[in-house]
């Protein structure tokens, strides 16, 4: 190695070898391992953004929106990039309407479950687009906005107990929003794109980008009429305000379709701002409110007796002041003193004794059969989640007193909607039509698909249904009849009062449930309205019939139904 020429040659060889190794490695990296390294680099630079699917709307029968979604923005923070937490929170607080202390807490650095630093925290959802632009203009480090969606309920409490509401993530939580969530919410899309690293963190022009479009949800068209729903709620609330702590329900059904034109609850809440509100205020009383219906049930007993020919419209019976069944005496509020009474008279004065005598001619099995035919004992399937089924007392569970209590509507569990459907059957010439709340489904393409046809079945013959309507008309026309407060001057009304009680988990609640269910015009019914009022302190009788009168009067005028051309028949209560 002392020879400088050898050292030069050796150095040259080593240098050339080093360049050869480096060259070979560059070839391997650029030609052989390129996909692996390039893929690893892209993976570090990819960002995924969810493209929310537009949630379908809920419309009334005429296409007016009851609940719909509007484009909005969400505001987020990347805690790893926020430089001045107190200052940033202070700047955002007045724009978002959120306390600075709450915003600052969300911006604090934190770890994910996998130990990585959190780079995304929601600060606010559903922010107005203009407000989001103001936030973007502040150019606050670590703060950004992106497309979001906000649910709007234009009417506030209008049909709130039917509609329900969604979470901030547009997931249906209650009411129709929950029941039809899969149909309404659609399918989110996503955008995956390549961004620069560091403070830039912006999309790379010409970089990797792939977009999967969102699939919008379908919409619902209800059978409800917005104007009628508004007035029904308003009338119900005004009358229910007379009794503190009361609960009420009102249902308007169209004949012969069985469609629900209005379904109101009291109390109610603002579906646009559902929290905080009492969960009980958010229930749909017409389908969840289980009652012992009382005398409105007598129409079932009379209808069954007419259909089974154990009585005729001209039947009269001697009616004592009271009758004993088992260990219980059942008395009348209008004692007949043993005189013969007509069927219209028994209905007008709500005779317990007369109804029980008629039921004795039927027997328990036939009465239960007609209760089922009229729709009691199972949910109507109207479309509301958690609808109560009610309960009928099986014949083998009847006690001695049951032969007196069941015919007059006690020892019977039912909902206001079930009882409204009973009277709709009578109004519809004896044909039961399943109540319906959803009229059609409207796809993202705008195509409307009607829902399945409602279940129908014959319960009474048209002749017996007409006879029963005439008997029920005595309730609003006979002097001292129990339903005189429900009469409307220009139209004939057939219906029935009731007094029962509310049941919660099978237990009787304090107070009473007063009701009136009626139809008009009685000679050719177009609408049935049921009003139920649970008043813990009593006095519900002063609510149900007057509320019905106002609701029915508005409904008839709203739809332009001509006044009745003929006066109601003259009824004889005590034939000679």
Secondary structure, DSSP 8 states (H G I E B T S, - for coil): --SHHHHHHHHHHHHHHHHHHHHHHHHIIIIISHHHHHHHHHHHHEEEEEE------EE-TTS-EEEEEEEEEEEEE-TTT-S-HHHHHHHHHHHHTS-HHHHHHHHS--B-TTS-B---EEEEEEE-HHHHHHHHHT--TTEEEEEEEEEE-TTTTTTHHHH--B-TTS-B-SHHHHHTHHHHH-B-EEEEEEB--TT---B-TTS-EEEE--B---EEEES--HHHHHHHHHHHHHHHTTSTT-EEEEEEEETTT-BEEEEEEES---GGG-SS--GGGGS-HHHH-EEE-GGGGHHHHHHHHHHTTSS-TT-EEE--SEEEETTEEEE-SS--TT-EEEHHHHHHTT-HHHHHHHHHHH-HHHHHHHHHHTTTTS----S-TT----B---GGG--TTHHHHTTTT-S-BEEHHHHHHHHHHHHTTTEEE--B-EEEEE-TTS-EEE-----EEE-S-HHHHHHHHHHHHHHHHSTT-TTGGG-BTTB-EEEEEEEEEEEETTEE-SSEEEEEEEEESTTS--EEEEEEEEETTS-THHHHHHHHHHHHHHHHHHTT----SS------SS--
